[in-house]
Amino acid sequence: MSRDFDVIVIGAGAAGMMCAAFAGQRGRRVLLLDHADKAGKKILISGGGRCNFTNLYCEPDNFLSQNKHFCKSALARYTQYDFIEMVDRHGIAWHEKTLGQLFCDGSAREIVAMLLAECKVGGVDMRLGCSVADISKADGFRVETDKGVFTGTSLVLATGSLSIPKMGATGFAHRIAKRFGLGLTDIRPALVPLTFGAEALEMMRPLSGVSLECSATCGDAAFREGMLLTHRGLSGPAILQVSSYWREGEAITLDIAPEHDAAERLVAAKRERGRCEPKTALGEILPGRLAGAFAAELPAKRMADLPDKALRELGERLNGWVLHPSGTEGYAKAEVTLGGIDTDGLHAKTMEAKTVPGLYAIGEAVDVTGWLGGYNFQWAWSSGWVAGMNA
């Protein structure tokens, strides 16, 4: 059994399998290692088990990085349409859900099976349940594991980052990158629910489970999608999106009645149906429980008895509810990790380290983080393909 390879890929997730498959199909002798007992564990739980595998509208502007230009080359050279072609070639049925998000009709297991099949075509030697103890480099790379020592001309770091530790996520790629002199950017949970202090939670907790469409804004970033109130704060797609932009001490602004000029709507309700209760008027633009919570703050039981000023102030709040999160639910609930291996140390066209020939970093380990909705998978496919074609 060979222990000498052209390419050693560490991490059998989305990016790692993609890289290994294409390197192998180029005729390279490829070893794919992972400490987990199954390949593609995060793929299997993604998209509610149906894997939101890419997005039709994927563009570089959908990604966060200290170098916003770094992702352009990989995304242009292996696009969402290239991955869709692979999915179609393997006979996997899919559908567009919302906002260009593509999901399997069946199961995420189909995507994993497809990648494993592509690895098999490339003759990839896959070793699962294999933990790496140490990595060093002389003429080539020496990888010491609990299953023996392997050597390779090229080494690819594809072990992801810190999000969802219960799935085996670690900072392994970052530690190895630092050992070889590569820099790291600031690292934090992203696409993660936001938490709030006691005052805000006094209102939010009784409303746990209420969902609605909103427009969420943080700085220059704005997303109109669903929102969910929880016992710890706020979640849902719109909140996860802005969480990637939010920083401690900053505010977020929510328009929880995005279809309406809420102030005008409430004043009109007073004129037309003065005897109705505020909860009834608010219930026409908000979910019932949320309408009741805001109505409870008003000083009268009939719309006719409320001053126009009070109604306008409430309406303006509904269209611009300013909140100050206290934090996030952390890596345990974060879909991805923001930040990672500094792209200044990598070649954008190959994903190879500039100062360490033969060392590559791909996927979530790198400081490129996508929006919610299939973008991070596309970065895995694109960066994995680029490395696979060059390692």
N, C-alpha and C positions, 0 to 999 in steps of 0.2 A: 504494500500500500504506500503510494507516494506521499512524501512529506515536503517535497520541493515544488513550488508553484510559480507561475508568472505573476498572478494576482491573488492576494488574500483580501477578501471583503469581510469586515467584521460588522455583523448586524444583518439578520435576515428579515428585515422589514420591507416596506415599500421601496425605498431608495436602494437598499442593499441587494434585494432580489433583482431589481431592474438593472443595476450595474453589473451584477454577476452574469445575468443572462446574456447581455450584449457583449461583454468582454469574452465570454465563452464562445459565443457565436462568431467572434472574430478569429477564433482559433487559439485563444489564450487558455492556458491551464489555470483554472480558477478554483479556489477554495473559499467556500462561504461558511462562516462560523457564527453561531449564536448561542448564548447561555440559556435561552428558553428551550422548552421541549417541542415547541411548534413554531413554524415560520408564519410571519404576518399576523401576529396576535392583535396588533392595533387595527389592522385592516378589518379583521373579523368583527370587531365591536363598533366599527364606524358606521355612521348613517343609520343607526338603529338596527344594525345587522345587515344592511343592504348596500353599504359602502357608497358614499357620495364621491365617486372616483375622479371626477374632474368638473370643470365649469366651462360652458360654451363661450363665456365672455372673458376668459382669463387673459389678463394683460399685466404688464409690469407695474402699473399703477395700483394693482390689487395687493401689493406686497410692501412690507415694512422692512427697512434695513438702514444701517448708517450710510451705506452706499446704495442709493436707490437705483443706480444704473447696473449694478452687478448682475442681477437676475435676467437682464434683457437677452443676453446671448443664449443662455440655455433654453429659455422659454421660446425663443424664436427658432431654435434649431430642432427642438423636439416639442411640438405643440400639442394642445388638447386634441386636435384632429388626428394627430399621429397615434395618440393613445386610443382614441375611439376606434381607429382602424384596427388596432390590435384586438380590442374587445369584440368588434364585429367579426374579425377573422376567427375568433375562438367560439363564435356562436352564442355569445352572452347577450341576452335581451336586456334592454335598459330603457329608461324614460327620463324626461326632464320634469323635475318637480316644480320649483319656482326659481326665478332669477338665474336661469341657466344651469342650475344644479342637476347633474346627471347621477342617477342611482341605478343599481341593478334591479331588474324586475324580481329576481329571485333572491339570492343570498350573496353576501360578501365573500363567502367561501369560493364562489366562482372566480373572483379576481385573484385570490390566493392560488387557486388551482391553475389559472392561466399563467401566472408568474412562475410557478413551479414547473409547468410544462415548458416554458421558454428556457428556464435554467437547464432542464433535461436535454433540450435540443443543443444547448451550448456545452453539454458535458460537464456541468458544474458539479464539483465534489462538495456536497453539503454536509456539515457536521453540526447537529443540534445538540443541546444539552452540554455544550463545550464552553467552559469558562476560561477567559484569558487572564493569565496571572501577570505577564510582563511582556513588553515589546521593546526591542532594541534595533539599532541599525548599524551595520558596518558596510559591506559591499551591497547587501540587500537587507531585507527586514527579517527579524527573528521573532516569532510569536510563540511564547511559552504558554501552554494551556494545561488543564487537568487531564487532557487526552494526549499529551505529548507536545513536542516542539515542531513547528512548521516554519518554513522559510519561503520568502517570495521577493520578487523584484519590485513589485508595487504593493502598496497597502492602502486600502480604502476604509475610512472611518464612516460608518453608516449606522451607528447605534442610537441615533435620535438624541433626545435631551431629557429633561427632568419631568415632563408632564406625564400624569397617570402612573405614579410609581408602583401601584398594585399590579400593573402589567409588566413590571420589570424595568421600568425606565430608570436610568442612572445618568450621572455626568461623566461617564467613561470617555466618550469622544473628546470632551473638553479637557479632561486630565491628560490624555495622550497628546492632544494638540499643544497644550502648554509645555509638556515635556520636550517636544520638538521645536519649541521656540515660537509657536504661533500665538497671536494675541486673542483675547476674548473681549467681546463687548459686554455691556451690562445685560444681565440675564434676569428675567422675571416671568411669572405666569401670564399667559395670554389666552384670549377667547375663554374667559373665565367669569363665573358669576361674581357680582359685586356685593360686598357686605356693608352694613350701616350701623351706626351707633344707636344707643337706647332710644333717643327721642324719635328718630325716623322709624325704628322698628315697632314703636308703640302703635303706629298706624299700619305698618306693613304686615305684621304677624297675623292679625285677625283676617287679613285678606290673602293669606297664603293659598296658592292654587289659582288665583284669578289671572287670566291671560287676556291680552288685548294687543291690537296693533298700535305702534307708536313710532315716532321719529326721535331717535336718540342722538344727541350731539355732544361731542367733547372736543373743544378747540375747533379746528377746521374740519374735523371728521364728522359725518352725519350718516345715519343708516335708518331706513324705514323698514322695519320688520316687526316680528312678534316680540312681546315682552311678557315675563312671568313674575308675579310677586311670590316670594318664598318666605319661610320662617326666618331666614338670615338676611334677606334683602331682595335683590333683583337678579333675574336670569332671563333666558330666552335669547333668540338670535340677535336682536338689536343691542341688547346689553353686552352679550359676548363680543360683538363687533367693537363697540366703543371701549371695552375694557383693554384692548390692545393699545389704545391711545391715551388712556387715563393714567395719571400719576398722582401719588399721594398729595393731599392738600388741594387738589383741583376739584371743580364741580362738573357735573354732567347736567344737561338740560333735556327734559323729556316733553315732547308734545304728545299727550295721551288722547287727544281728539284731533288727529291730523286731517280728517276730512271736513272739519268745521272751523268757522270763526266762533269759538265757544262763547265769547263775550256777547256778540250780536245774537247768537242763538238763545242764550239765557234771557236777555232783555226782551227779545221777541216773544219768548214763552210767557213772560210776565204780562206783556200787553195782551196777548191772545187768550191765555188761560190762567188768569190770575189766581183762581181758586186751587189750582193743582199744587201738590207738594213739591218742594225742591228736588226730592229724591226722584219723583216721576219725570221732571224735566231733565234732570241730569242723566236718568236712565235711557234717554233717547240718544245719548252720545257716548255713554260709558257703560261697561258691564254693571249689572245690578248691585253687587256688593260694593264695588268701588264708588258707584253713585251714592249709595247710602253713607259711606264713610265721609265723602265730601259734603253731603247734605247735612250731616250731623254737626258740622262746623258753623253752619249758618244760624243766625239769631231769630229766625221766624219759621213758622210751619206752613205758610202759604207764600207762593211766589209774589202775590200782590203786596205783601207786607215787607218785602225786601227792597232796600234802596237800590237804584240802578248802579250806584258806585260799587256796592258790595258784589253785585252780580258780575259787573265788568272785571273787578279784581279777581274773582274766582275764575272767570273765563280766561283771563290772561294767564293765570296760574296753570290751567289745564293745557293751554297751548305753549307754556314755557315753564314747566315745573323744575325748579333748580334744586338739585340735591348734591350733598357732599358725601360720597362713599367714605367709609372708614378703612376699607381694604378690599381684598378679594378672598375667594375660597381656596386660593393657593394651588400648588401643582397637583394636588389630589383630584381637583375638579377641572383643571385647565386642559383644554383640548390640545394646546401646543405651548411651546416655550418661546418667548420673544428674546431675540439676541442669540449669541453663540459664537462660533469661531469667526473672528474678524475677517471679512472678505478682502481687506487690504493685503492679507497674506496669501491669497489664492488667485490663480489665473481664471478669469471668468469663462474662457473658452474651453478649459479642460478640467477645472476644479482641482488642479494640482497645486500643492504648496509651492510658493515662489522660492523658498530657501531650503526646501527638503525634496529633492527630486524623487519621484516615485510615491510620495505621500499625497493622498487625495481625501477630501472631506465633502460629504453630500447630505442632502435632506435636511432634517430639522436640526442637525448638529451645527449647521452654518447659520450665520446671522442673516437669514432671509425668512420672513414669517408672513404667511398669506392670510387673507380674510377667511371668514367662515364660508363654507359652501363649495368645497372641492379644490380650492386653490392650493392648499398645502400638499395634497396628494399630487397635483400637477407639478409642483416644485420637486417632489420626490422623483416622479417619472423623468422630468427634464434633466435634473442634476445627475440622477443615476445614469441616464442614457449617455450624457456627455462624458462622465467619468468612465463608463464602460467602453466607450469608443476611443478612449485615450490611454487607459491604464495598461 
